[in-house]
Amino acid sequence: MIQGKIIKFYRELQGLRQADLGNEICSSTHVSKIERGITEVSQETIELLAQRLKIDMQEEMNTYLSLDLLLKEWHDAIVLKLNSKATSIKTKLEGIMLLKIPDFYRAYTLVLTRYYLLIGESTFAKSLIEEMNSWDELSPYDQNMLYHIKGKFYLDYQNEYTLAITYLKKINFTYYHNPEYYYDLACAYMCMNSRILAYHYANKALQFFSSTNSFNRILETEMLMLIQVEQEEIFDTKDSGYPRLIEMADSLGLTDQKAKLLHNYAYQQFRNGCYEKAFENYSQSLILRDASHPHYIVTLEGYLNTATKLGLQSQTELLNVAREGLSLAKSLDDTMYLHYFQLHIFKIEGIKEEYYRYLEAEAYPFFKKMGYGLATETYEIKLFDYYLEKGDIERANQFTLSIVNRFRKNNELV
């Protein structure tokens, strides 16, 4: 009986014993049975108990019956990245005491964690994840949603892509019917430099976002798929899809998506040697980004890399940007970008020996341990070239084995 659950919740919230609540209304035994929903009870008794608890029973009942739908609406807004709507619903939920009742507490905590991941509050999200790790007897849906949350946390805020994939691959779609997680899998595989799997899962996510007419998520997913295609050597850069997607994001007022597209378009232009255009797009992306969000630091590193390549800024200006990035990386506890910006500082200052000492002793081992494929491959080649140039063949060869192994293929040649 819902009324009994409500009575028990407010009685315990107010620190009342069953005998105190039932005094001159009914016995403590009867209160116990009402709370457990195992006895018939008159409306008059319910109203008297509600008056003593200083609650409007009908209002509490209406709230109770609306919460499942409201939590689902909140989760849907988060999945589709409708940030304003998600924040509005969160504000509405904040004043509802019944969310602490066992019927709703776990569902509320799970969706609240997703909300914090959405808006970049990783510290709050981490705290709730630690709490949820102590939960026992989770429902199949709750367990699978927790896998998704952990996958997103390790993907978006810890850069631990292998661990993120491990959690995301545990999701059982039978119990957790949220195809959005395919997008997160695609992102994780892209970060691991697994382009085929990244494209595969992005395509599955695109089907879902298209069915919901979620234009902002469609743009994100098309961008992710475009990245995989444009990394192929046979791709003609003149056929880039970014200008079209940027124009769409701009016309729809999707600022965050436009910033991401500008960043990725800049990265594509940088890879193809169009440094002036890359610098222009990185600069525009930075203007649209919030400096407190983890994505800002990614764009800042691209901006610095391009500015250094162009040589348009003084050493002092470049060092200021690098130190800003290093400070942000420390505040965000982002080890990957801490290494990147420290390497930038050595490079800008022209301290070549210190650059390679730090790269070999600190940065490269971290990238290799974390499974960052692109960074590992790039720095293996840099270290190989460095020692080859110095004539230290033995040390250069230490970085050739993993490079060669990646290109080994089974064949039938004699």
PyMOL commands that set and color helices and strands:
alter all, ss='L'
color gray80, all
select helices_A, chain A and resi 2-13+18-22+28-36+43-53+57-79+83-94+97-100+102-119+122-132+140-156+161-169+181-191+195-211+215-230+237-239+242-251+255-271+275-288+294-310+315-331+335-349+352-370+373-390+393-397+401-406
alter helices_A, ss='H'
color red, helices_A
deselect
rebuild
show_as cartoon
